[in-house]
């Protein structure tokens, strides 16, 4: 297999993917845009060290990022060179394993995505499978047993050079806050290899569930099983717990796991609520969970703080980078009315920013007159004691800094973008 990994075409494809992914520097502080010149001078030496089995990966840089629940997630960032080699190995592993993966595994796979996962989940629920075994794996990426994972890879990949590389990457120490930590289990989140390695390991669970003809959905380490009774759900839950513990050596989080009904079940940021349409009694529709809305609003608020030194165009660009990805992620859910309200709130925030930029009373007066406000009223509002947020929501601004004027400056509503996405779904 190592010959396929080190083919020029595969290595070039890996280089392009690493550059496209961007990402932070590793422990050697080499940036992604420095990789090309480094490989020009060192590519042959690196390839030779891999073939001679003398290549030793650099330690991983640990970096904590905030999770939506307020806690922190530890990412492991390999050096850019290691990411390049890992990407090359990952591409060949995917070609070996992809065709053997089960149908209802949706994470990090070609032609699979979050939308297909939640659509399948909704289908199960609306087909009557409404007692759901919801299992949370306890720190999955930190708990992966290396010996179990390597054995599963060895079953299909007999190449000792490739297996040595993977083992070295799995065992590479991690640098956290200036202190080096040994690693004897876990797959670092943030490496190009972690998605395919997690799928290789959890495919064993998929095959166990498929063999028992169970209805399930898995997206990376997030999986749920759909049954028609609590008794059946309890029996299946116990069997899965035993399988994970004994076969894959993976612990579950008992506090977060349990048997759910659709109304108290969440999947990948989506919730399920009854639909009250005529003739659809007992059916459910997708919504977005409350914490996801709060997270979006918090990010939008951050980019519309009046003290942020952005031009209006820069502010719109940064806002669009946040909300376009969010709307695309949740485009299958019923979010029309909430998006409409959020758009209204965001426009008030933008008007508040504009009012703050005008600053001095005389400038405010002139700009209001330019926008069509009668002179006396413009003077009164330019000298008002009202706070900026109150002015932003008053008729004086939403009748002058209108939606059409904002659109001419490049503003797009989240609702109009959401509605444009709908034909692609149908």
C-alpha positions in Angstrom: 0.0 0.0 0.0 2.9 2.4 0.7 3.6 2.6 -3.0 0.1 4.0 -3.6 0.5 6.4 -0.7 3.8 7.8 -2.1 2.8 8.1 -5.7 3.4 11.6 -7.0 -0.2 12.1 -8.0 -1.5 11.0 -4.5 1.0 13.2 -2.7 0.1 16.2 -4.9 -3.6 15.7 -4.2 -2.8 15.5 -0.5 -0.8 18.8 -0.7 -3.7 20.6 -2.4 -6.1 19.3 0.3 -3.9 20.4 3.2 -3.6 23.9 1.6 -7.3 24.1 1.0 -8.0 23.1 4.6 -5.7 25.9 5.9 -5.5 25.4 9.6 -3.1 26.5 12.4 0.6 25.7 12.6 1.9 22.7 14.6 4.7 22.6 17.1 7.3 23.6 14.5 5.4 26.8 13.7 5.5 26.1 9.9 2.5 27.7 8.2 0.5 26.1 5.4 1.7 28.5 2.8 5.3 27.5 3.6 4.7 23.8 2.8 5.4 24.1 -0.9 8.9 25.5 -0.6 9.7 23.1 2.2 8.6 20.0 0.1 10.6 21.3 -2.9 13.8 20.9 -0.8 12.8 18.0 1.4 10.3 15.8 -0.3 12.7 13.1 -1.4 14.4 13.0 2.0 11.0 12.5 3.7 9.9 9.8 1.3 13.1 7.9 1.8 12.8 8.1 5.6 9.2 6.7 5.3 10.4 3.8 3.1 13.4 3.1 5.4 11.1 3.2 8.5 13.1 6.0 10.1 10.4 8.7 9.8 9.4 10.0 13.2 6.4 12.4 13.4 6.7 15.6 15.4 4.6 16.0 18.6 1.0 17.2 18.2 0.1 20.7 19.4 -2.9 20.7 21.7 -5.4 23.6 21.4 -8.7 24.0 23.2 -11.7 25.5 21.4 -15.1 26.3 23.0 -18.0 23.9 22.5 -21.6 25.0 22.1 -22.4 23.8 25.6 -19.8 26.1 27.1 -17.2 23.4 27.7 -13.9 23.1 25.9 -12.8 20.6 23.2 -9.2 19.6 22.8 -7.9 19.6 19.3 -4.7 17.9 18.3 -2.9 19.8 15.5 -0.1 17.9 13.8 2.7 19.8 11.9 1.9 20.7 8.3 4.3 18.1 7.0 2.6 15.4 9.1 -0.8 16.6 7.9 0.5 16.2 4.3 1.6 12.6 4.8 -1.5 11.8 6.9 -3.8 13.1 4.1 -1.9 11.0 1.6 -2.4 7.9 3.8 -6.1 8.8 4.4 -6.9 9.0 0.7 -5.6 5.5 0.1 -7.3 4.1 3.2 -10.6 5.6 2.0 -10.3 3.9 -1.3 -9.7 0.6 0.5 -12.5 0.8 3.1 -15.2 3.1 1.7 -17.1 0.4 -0.3 -17.3 -1.9 2.7 -18.9 0.7 5.0 -22.6 0.4 5.8 -25.3 2.5 4.2 -26.5 4.4 7.3 -23.1 5.8 8.3 -23.2 9.4 7.2 -20.2 11.2 8.6 -17.1 12.1 6.6 -18.0 10.1 3.6 -18.5 10.9 -0.1 -22.1 11.6 -1.0 -23.1 11.5 2.7 -23.8 14.4 4.9 -25.8 15.7 7.9 -28.9 16.4 5.8 -29.1 12.7 4.8 -28.6 11.6 8.4 -31.4 13.7 9.8 -33.7 12.9 6.9 -33.2 9.2 7.5 -33.9 9.7 11.3 -37.1 11.7 10.5 -38.2 8.9 8.2 -37.7 6.2 10.9 -39.7 8.3 13.4 -42.5 9.0 11.0 -42.6 5.3 10.1 -43.4 4.5 13.7 -40.0 3.8 15.2 -40.5 6.3 18.0 -38.7 4.7 21.0 -35.1 5.8 20.3 -31.9 4.4 21.9 -29.7 7.5 22.1 -26.1 6.5 23.1 -23.4 9.1 23.9 -19.9 7.7 23.6 -17.8 9.1 26.4 -15.0 11.2 24.9 -14.8 9.0 21.9 -11.8 10.5 20.2 -9.9 10.4 23.5 -10.8 6.8 24.3 -10.1 4.9 21.0 -8.1 1.7 21.8 -5.0 1.7 19.5 -4.6 -2.1 19.5 -8.3 -2.7 18.4 -8.1 0.0 15.7 -4.7 -1.2 14.3 -6.0 -4.8 14.2 -9.0 -3.7 12.1 -6.7 -1.8 9.7 -4.3 -4.8 9.5 -7.2 -7.1 8.5 -7.4 -5.2 5.2 -4.0 -3.5 4.9 -1.1 -5.8 5.4 1.6 -3.2 4.5 4.0 -2.9 7.5 5.4 0.4 6.5 1.9 2.1 6.4 0.9 0.4 9.7 4.1 1.7 11.3 3.3 5.2 10.1 -0.2 5.1 11.5 1.0 3.7 14.8 3.6 6.4 15.1 1.0 9.1 14.5 -1.4 7.5 17.1 1.4 7.4 19.7 2.8 10.9 19.0 2.9 12.9 22.2 0.7 16.0 22.6 2.0 19.4 23.8 -0.6 21.1 26.0 0.2 24.5 27.6 3.9 23.9 27.3 3.8 20.5 28.8 4.3 17.2 26.8 1.9 14.4 27.4 2.3 10.7 26.3 -0.6 9.2 24.4 -1.5 5.5 24.7 -5.1 5.8 23.5 -7.3 8.1 21.4 -7.3 9.6 18.0 -6.5 13.4 17.9 -9.3 15.5 16.6 -7.9 17.9 14.0 -5.8 15.4 12.1 -6.6 14.4 8.5 -6.6 10.7 9.6 -9.1 11.0 12.4 -12.3 10.8 10.2 -11.4 7.7 8.4 -10.0 6.0 11.5 -13.2 6.7 13.5 -15.2 5.2 10.6 -13.0 2.1 10.4 -13.5 1.5 14.1 -17.3 2.3 14.4 -18.0 0.4 11.2 -17.8 -2.7 13.4 -20.8 -1.3 15.3 -22.6 -0.5 12.1 -22.1 -4.1 10.9 -23.4 -5.4 14.3 -26.6 -3.3 14.0 -27.1 -4.1 10.3 -26.7 -7.8 11.0 -29.5 -7.6 13.5 -31.6 -5.7 10.9 -32.0 -2.7 13.2 -32.9 0.8 12.1 -30.1 3.2 13.0 -28.3 6.4 12.0 -24.6 7.1 12.7 -22.7 10.3 12.0 -19.1 9.9 13.2 -19.5 9.1 16.9 -23.1 10.3 17.1 -25.5 7.4 16.7 -29.0 6.4 17.5 -31.2 3.3 17.1 -34.9 3.4 16.3 -37.4 0.9 17.7 -41.2 0.4 18.2 -41.3 -0.2 21.9 -39.5 0.7 25.1 -38.9 -3.0 26.0 -37.2 -3.5 22.6 -35.2 -0.3 23.0 -34.1 -1.3 26.5 -33.0 -4.8 25.3 -31.1 -3.3 22.3 -29.5 -0.6 24.4 -28.1 -3.2 26.8 -26.7 -5.3 24.0 -25.0 -2.3 22.3 -23.5 -1.2 25.6 -22.0 -4.7 26.1 -20.7 -4.8 22.5 -19.1 -1.4 22.8 -17.5 -2.3 26.1 -16.3 -5.8 25.2 -15.6 -5.7 21.5 -14.5 -2.1 20.8 -13.5 -1.1 24.4 -15.4 2.1 24.2 -17.1 3.6 27.3 -20.5 5.3 27.1 -21.7 8.3 29.0 -24.6 6.9 31.0 -25.8 10.3 32.1 -26.3 11.5 28.5 -27.5 8.1 27.1 -31.0 6.8 27.4 -34.3 5.9 25.7 -36.0 9.0 24.1 -39.2 9.9 22.5 -39.0 12.1 19.4 -39.9 15.3 21.3 -37.0 15.0 23.7 -34.5 13.7 21.2 -31.9 15.7 19.4 -29.7 14.8 16.4 -26.8 16.9 15.1 -28.4 20.1 16.3 -31.9 19.2 15.1 -35.0 18.6 17.2 -38.3 16.9 16.3 -41.7 18.3 17.0 -45.2 17.1 16.1 -46.7 18.5 12.9 -50.3 19.6 13.2 -51.1 19.4 9.5 -54.4 17.8 8.6 -54.0 14.0 8.0 -50.6 13.9 9.6 -51.4 12.9 13.2 -48.4 11.3 14.9 -46.0 12.7 12.4 -43.0 14.9 13.2 -41.0 17.7 11.5 -37.5 19.0 11.9 -36.7 22.1 14.0 -33.4 23.6 15.2 -32.6 23.1 18.9 -32.6 26.2 21.1 -28.9 26.2 21.8 -28.1 26.3 18.1 -30.2 29.4 17.7 -28.5 31.0 20.7 -25.1 30.2 19.4 -25.9 31.8 16.0 -27.4 34.9 17.6 -24.3 35.2 19.9 -21.9 35.1 16.9 -24.0 37.7 14.9 -24.0 40.0 18.0 -20.3 39.7 18.2 -19.8 41.0 14.6 -22.4 43.8 15.1 -20.8 45.4 18.2 -20.6 49.1 17.5 -17.0 49.2 18.8 -15.8 46.7 16.2 -13.7 48.8 13.7 -15.2 47.3 10.5 -16.4 49.0 7.4 -20.0 48.3 6.6 -19.0 46.0 3.7 -16.5 44.1 5.9 -19.2 43.7 8.6 -21.6 42.2 6.0 -19.0 39.8 4.8 -18.1 38.5 8.2 -21.8 38.1 9.1 -22.4 36.2 5.9 -19.6 33.8 6.6 -21.3 32.9 9.9 -25.0 32.7 8.9 -24.7 31.2 5.4 -23.0 28.1 6.8 -25.6 27.9 9.6 -28.6 28.3 7.3 -27.2 25.7 4.9 -26.6 23.3 7.8 -30.2 23.6 9.0 -32.0 24.2 5.7 -34.2 21.1 6.1 -35.7 22.4 9.4 -38.8 24.6 9.8 -37.0 27.9 10.5 -39.0 30.4 8.3 -40.6 32.5 11.0 -37.6 32.5 13.4 -35.3 33.5 10.6 -37.7 36.4 9.7 -37.5 37.6 13.3 -33.8 37.2 13.5 -33.4 39.2 10.2 -35.4 42.0 11.7 -33.2 42.0 14.8 -30.0 41.9 12.8 -31.1 44.9 10.6 -31.6 46.9 13.8 -28.1 45.9 14.9 -26.7 47.1 11.6 -28.6 50.4 11.8 -27.2 50.8 15.3 -23.7 50.4 13.9 -24.4 53.0 11.2 -25.8 55.4 13.8 -22.6 55.0 15.9 -20.4 55.6 12.9 -22.1 58.9 12.2 -21.0 60.0 15.8 -21.3 63.8 15.9 -24.8 65.4 16.0 -24.1 67.6 12.9 -23.1 64.6 10.8 -26.2 62.7 12.0 -28.4 65.7 11.0 -26.9 66.0 7.5 -27.2 62.2 6.8 -30.8 62.1 8.0 -31.7 65.0 5.7 -29.8 63.3 2.8 -32.0 60.2 3.5 -35.2 62.3 3.2 -36.0 63.3 6.7 -37.6 66.8 7.2 -35.0 69.3 8.6 -36.6 70.0 11.9 -37.1 66.3 12.7 -33.5 65.5 11.5 -32.2 68.2 13.9 -34.3 66.8 16.8 -33.2 63.2 16.3 -29.5 64.3 15.8 -29.6 65.8 19.3 -31.8 63.2 21.0 -31.1 61.8 24.4 -32.3 58.4 23.3 -29.7 55.6 23.4 -28.3 54.3 20.1 -30.2 51.0 20.3 -33.5 52.8 20.9 -32.9 55.0 17.9 -32.0 52.0 15.7 -35.4 50.5 16.4 -37.3 53.8 16.0 -39.1 54.8 12.8 -36.5 57.5 12.0 -34.0 54.8 11.0 -36.0 51.9 9.7 -37.9 54.2 7.4 -34.7 55.8 6.1 -32.1 53.0 6.2 -34.6 50.8 4.5 -34.2 47.1 3.4 -33.8 48.2 -0.2 -31.0 50.6 0.7 -29.2 48.0 2.8 -29.5 45.6 -0.2 -27.9 48.1 -2.5 -24.9 48.0 -0.1 -24.7 44.2 -0.4 -27.0 43.1 2.5 -28.8 39.8 2.0 -31.5 38.5 4.4 -31.0 35.0 5.9 -34.6 34.2 5.0 -34.2 35.0 1.3 -31.1 32.8 1.3 -33.0 30.0 3.1 -35.8 30.2 0.6 -33.3 30.0 -2.3 -31.9 26.8 -0.8 -35.3 25.0 -0.8 -35.5 23.9 -4.5 -32.2 22.1 -4.0 -33.7 20.0 -1.2 -36.9 19.0 -3.1 
